[in-house]
Amino acid sequence: MTKLAVIALGGNALLRNNQSGTIEEQEANTTETLENLIFLVKEGYNLVFTHGNGPQVGNILLRNDAGENQYGVPQMPLDICVADSQGGIGYMIERCLMNVLRKHNLKRNVLTLMTLTEVDPNDSAFNNPTKRIGKMMTKEEADRLNKEKGWIFKEEKKNKDGYRRVVPSPEPKSIMNCEVVESNARAGTIVIAVGGGGIPVYTDDEGLVRPSEAVVDKDLASSILATQIKADEFYVLTDVPFVYLNYGETNEQKLEFLNHTDTLKYLEAGTFGEGNMAPKIRAALSFIEKGGRQSIITESKKLEDKSFGTKITMEYDVKDLHKYD
Ligand SMILES: NC(=O)OP(=O)(O)O
C-alpha cells in the first residue's frame, strides 16, 4: 500500500544562519533540500510538506513597521503576517518542487494550501512569549526596540550570540481542513500545508473563527496534522543527522533508535535543548503516542541513506536492538 508521509522542513531547509535571507538564497536552499527528498517521490510515497517561517515572519514584521514609519502604511496584525509568510514560502516551495520534479521527469501535481491551526485563546503561552522570530540583533538594537515598540527579545546562543524577538507560541490543538490535505495527498498530489505552524485561530462562543496573535511551532503543528491525516511516517528535518545525548560535548552519543519510554525519560531529564531539539522530540513523541508508526529526526541530505536519522517508535524493534548497543 502507498505510504503517506508528513515531512516538516526545518529552518535550515529554507534559510541558513549565515545568510541574510534573499529570495535567491532561499530558492537555492529549498531546491537543494527537495533534490535530497526526491527519492521519496521515486519510491512512490504520497507526501505532505510543512515548513517553518521564523526568520521570514520576523522580517515581514520589520517591513510592516518600516512601512508605517516611512509611508504611513497601516501595520497588519501577526496572523496576517503569518498568512503572508505561508503564501510566500509555500509559493516558493511549490515552484522549486515543480522544477525539481520536471528535472527528474516525474509527474505529480503540487498544491499549496492556506492552513489554519486551532489554538486555545486562554493558552498560558500568550503571557509568556517564547517563539524566536526574525533576524539576530545586538543587545543595543533589542533594547532600543523594546523601549520604542514594547517588543520582547530573548538572548540566543546558537551559532552566534545575539538577541531575537519572541512572540507567543500556543500549543496547536487541531488543523482545520485536514480532510482536504488528506484527500489530495492520498490522490498523489504533493501538498504543502501548515506553513509556519499554520495561522493561529480560535472559534468563539458563537462559532466564529477569530484570529490569534501568535506563531505556532511548526513541528508540533505538523505532528498534529500527521496524526489527523493518519500518516504512516512523520519526518522532522533539521541540521543534524541524529539526536544526540550530550550534544557538542566530548562524550556526545548519537541516538539511532529510541522507544517511547527512553525518549520521555531523556526529555523529562532536560537532556535536549529547549530552544532547539526538545520541541522536535515532543512533536515526534506526540505522533507515535496518537497511533503513528514512526517519527524520524534527521537532516535532509542524510534521509536517503536509511542508516542515518533517529527513529522513534513506541517499542524498540528487536532486530534493531543490536545496532542500538
Ligand atoms: N513556525 C515555526 O516554528 O517556524 P521556524 O521553525 O522557522 O522557527
The ligand as an ORCA input file, in Angstrom:
! r2SCAN-3c Opt
* xyz 0 1
  N       6.728     28.476     12.912
  C       7.935     27.889     13.129
  O       8.095     27.006     14.004
  O       8.974     28.357     12.329
  P      10.542     28.018     12.465
  O      10.682     26.531     12.508
  O      11.184     28.630     11.240
  O      11.011     28.676     13.729
*
